[in-house]
Amino acid sequence: MTRRATLFGATALALAGCSSKFKTYNGPEVTRIVVYKDRRRMYLLHHQEVLREYKIGLGFAPSGHKQFEGDGKTPEGRYTIDRRNPNSSFHLSLGISYPNEADREYAASQGKKPGGDIFIHGARESKRDRKGSDWTAGCIWVKNREIEKIYAMVRNGTVIDIHP
């Protein structure tokens, strides 16, 4: 093998490592996530200190609290990050604990299902089905390079407060 081929191979391996969607984070713990739907902003906090701010997109009918499956609304209230999906069809995703007991009870009282599978996630590879910034079924979405950082920073059990 020539010196040039060896150098090319080493460079290719180094670049492949840089393109991984799995980042590392060694900074202060994210103790809370705060979302303001009307501002389309999400903040990662260490106690009262804002560590990161992100522009977000929401469900296709973003006003109001999610109540029923298929309503296109993003939940409002206090939830937790309760799961991770490294193989999400939306790049990476962090699960939000919606529906809680009150959400389930309200939907049942109306003879409906509350829905579920609400996540913070990246974008789809295809932009064909996206119209504007609010296109999800009720999730919170950010750019792929941003969800990579968020996925590394946020742990399961982190509180998320979602405001109107």
C-alpha positions as CSV (number, residue, x, y, z in Angstrom):
1,M,0.0,0.0,0.0
2,T,1.4,3.4,-0.9
3,R,1.8,6.2,1.5
4,R,-0.9,8.2,-0.3
5,A,-3.4,5.3,0.0
6,T,-2.7,4.9,3.7
7,L,-3.1,8.6,4.3
8,F,-6.4,8.6,2.4
9,G,-7.7,5.7,4.4
10,A,-6.8,7.3,7.7
11,T,-8.5,10.5,6.6
12,A,-11.6,8.7,5.6
13,L,-11.8,6.9,8.9
14,A,-11.4,10.1,10.8
15,L,-14.1,11.9,8.8
16,A,-16.5,8.9,9.3
17,G,-16.1,9.3,13.1
18,C,-17.0,13.0,12.8
19,S,-20.2,12.3,10.9
20,S,-21.8,10.1,13.6
21,K,-25.2,11.3,14.9
22,F,-24.1,10.2,18.4
23,K,-22.3,13.1,20.0
24,T,-20.9,13.3,23.5
25,Y,-21.5,16.0,26.1
26,N,-19.4,16.7,29.2
27,G,-20.9,20.0,30.4
28,P,-23.4,20.9,33.2
29,E,-26.3,18.5,33.6
30,V,-29.5,19.5,31.9
31,T,-31.9,19.6,34.8
32,R,-35.0,20.9,32.9
33,I,-36.3,21.6,29.5
34,V,-38.7,24.6,29.0
35,V,-40.7,25.0,25.8
36,Y,-42.7,28.1,24.8
37,K,-45.0,27.1,22.0
38,D,-46.1,30.6,21.1
39,R,-42.5,31.7,20.7
40,R,-41.4,28.5,19.0
41,R,-38.5,28.2,21.4
42,M,-37.0,25.4,23.6
43,Y,-34.5,26.0,26.3
44,L,-32.2,23.4,28.0
45,L,-31.5,24.6,31.5
46,H,-29.0,23.7,34.3
47,H,-31.2,24.9,37.2
48,Q,-31.8,28.5,36.3
49,E,-29.0,28.8,33.7
50,V,-29.9,28.5,30.1
51,L,-27.4,26.2,28.4
52,R,-28.9,26.1,24.9
53,E,-31.8,27.7,23.1
54,Y,-33.4,26.2,20.0
55,K,-36.0,27.3,17.4
56,I,-38.7,24.6,17.2
57,G,-41.6,23.4,15.1
58,L,-44.7,21.8,16.6
59,G,-47.8,19.8,15.7
60,F,-49.8,20.9,12.6
61,A,-52.5,22.4,14.9
62,P,-50.3,23.9,17.6
63,S,-52.7,26.1,19.6
64,G,-54.0,24.5,22.8
65,H,-53.2,21.4,24.8
66,K,-53.2,18.0,23.1
67,Q,-56.3,16.1,24.1
68,F,-57.0,13.5,21.5
69,E,-55.2,11.2,19.1
70,G,-54.9,12.9,15.7
71,D,-55.7,16.4,16.9
72,G,-52.2,17.7,15.7
73,K,-51.6,19.6,19.0
74,T,-48.5,19.5,21.0
75,P,-49.1,18.8,24.8
76,E,-48.9,21.5,27.4
77,G,-47.9,20.9,31.0
78,R,-45.2,19.1,33.0
79,Y,-43.9,15.8,31.6
80,T,-40.6,14.0,31.6
81,I,-38.2,12.6,29.0
82,D,-39.0,8.9,29.4
83,R,-37.3,7.1,26.5
84,R,-34.8,7.4,23.6
85,N,-35.0,6.2,20.0
86,P,-31.7,6.0,18.3
87,N,-33.3,4.5,15.2
88,S,-36.1,7.0,14.8
89,S,-37.4,7.8,11.3
90,F,-36.9,11.4,12.4
91,H,-33.0,11.1,12.8
92,L,-33.0,10.7,16.6
93,S,-35.8,11.2,19.2
94,L,-36.5,11.7,22.9
95,G,-39.8,10.5,24.2
96,I,-42.1,12.8,26.2
97,S,-44.3,11.1,28.9
98,Y,-47.6,12.2,27.4
99,P,-50.3,11.1,28.1
100,N,-50.3,11.4,31.9
101,E,-53.1,10.1,34.0
102,A,-55.1,13.3,33.7
103,D,-54.7,13.3,29.9
104,R,-56.0,9.7,29.8
105,E,-58.9,10.4,32.1
106,Y,-60.0,13.4,30.1
107,A,-59.9,11.6,26.8
108,A,-61.8,8.7,28.2
109,S,-64.5,11.0,29.6
110,Q,-65.0,12.2,26.0
111,G,-65.0,8.7,24.6
112,K,-61.7,9.2,22.8
113,K,-58.1,8.1,22.9
114,P,-55.5,10.6,24.2
115,G,-52.9,9.7,21.6
116,G,-49.2,9.2,22.4
117,D,-45.8,8.8,20.9
118,I,-44.9,12.4,21.5
119,F,-41.2,13.2,21.0
120,I,-38.6,15.8,20.5
121,H,-37.0,14.7,17.2
122,G,-35.1,15.7,14.2
123,A,-36.4,16.3,10.7
124,R,-37.5,13.7,8.1
125,E,-35.0,13.1,5.3
126,S,-37.8,14.1,2.8
127,K,-39.2,17.6,3.0
128,R,-42.1,16.8,0.7
129,D,-44.7,16.3,3.5
130,R,-43.6,19.4,5.5
131,K,-45.5,22.6,5.0
132,G,-44.1,25.4,7.1
133,S,-42.6,24.9,10.6
134,D,-45.5,23.1,12.2
135,W,-46.0,19.8,10.5
136,T,-45.7,17.0,13.1
137,A,-48.6,15.0,14.6
138,G,-47.9,16.8,18.0
139,C,-44.2,16.4,18.5
140,I,-41.5,19.1,18.9
141,W,-39.0,19.1,16.0
142,V,-35.6,20.7,15.6
143,K,-32.9,20.5,12.9
144,N,-31.0,17.2,12.8
145,R,-27.7,18.7,13.9
146,E,-29.5,20.1,16.9
147,I,-31.2,16.9,18.0
148,E,-27.8,15.3,17.9
149,K,-26.6,17.7,20.6
150,I,-29.9,17.5,22.5
151,Y,-29.8,13.7,22.5
152,A,-26.3,13.8,24.0
153,M,-27.2,16.4,26.6
154,V,-30.6,15.3,27.9
155,R,-31.0,12.2,30.1
156,N,-34.1,10.1,30.7
157,G,-36.1,11.5,33.7
158,T,-35.4,15.1,32.8
159,V,-38.4,17.3,33.4
160,I,-39.9,19.1,30.4
161,D,-42.4,22.1,31.0
162,I,-44.4,22.9,27.9
163,H,-46.1,26.3,28.0
164,P,-48.7,27.7,25.5
